[in-house]
C-alpha cells in the first residue's frame, strides 16, 4: 500500500513499463493479491482521442489533464 508508479515516455523507463504490463498480463505474477496491486495502465492517447486534453470529474470537481508540446502531463483544477 502507498506504492507509487511513475510512467514516463523516456526510452530508459519504457522497459520498466513493459515489465509492469507483462506482470499485469500474468507473466511473473505469483498470486492474485500481487496482481491486484499492479497499476491500471491507460495510455494517454486513449483518454484524449480528439486532442491533447481530457476533462475529469471527481466528486463534483472538474480537473483538466493536458499534454504539453514537450510530452509532459499537467493536471489542473
Secondary structure as GFF3:
##gff-version 3
##sequence-region A 1 77
A	DSSP	alpha_helix	11	24	.	.	.	ID=ss1
A	DSSP	alpha_helix	32	37	.	.	.	ID=ss2
A	DSSP	alpha_helix	44	47	.	.	.	ID=ss3
A	DSSP	beta_strand	53	58	.	.	.	ID=ss4
A	DSSP	beta_strand	61	67	.	.	.	ID=ss5
A	DSSP	beta_strand	73	76	.	.	.	ID=ss6
###
